Amino acid sequence: MEVADETVDKLLDEGRAPAEILLLTTGAQHPWAEHELSFGEDAYWRQLAAGEDVFCAHTSSLSRTSQRAVVLLAVNGGTDPEAAAALPAALEKATEKLIVCGDPERLRALL
């Protein structure tokens, strides 16, 4: 998760607009998503619809997310089949760039 957060910061420093970035997780929710979900699912998903900021979601709710220029996939848990299925699904959400963060050995095995 730390590498994914650092990558988001780098993208923002390079001039990417926050609304261009979608961060997906395969294991635990991103802390931002956990915090926002504590206010209720409706408020959480309204933020995605507003499209004004980086949005974080779990891959299990990928069908509810929209395409974004840059998608970061944090392979931070989940089963190997779930993580493997998340790769092509995340690629479909990225219109310009997909960045995958996680244990390199696990990622090689999944590919």
Secondary structure, 3 states (H helix, E strand, C coil): CHHHHHHHHHHHHCCCCHHHEEEEECCCCCHHHHHHHCCCHHHHHHHHHHCCCCEEEEHHHHHHCCCEEEEEEEECCCCHHHHHHHHHHHHHHEEEEEEEEECHHHHHHHC
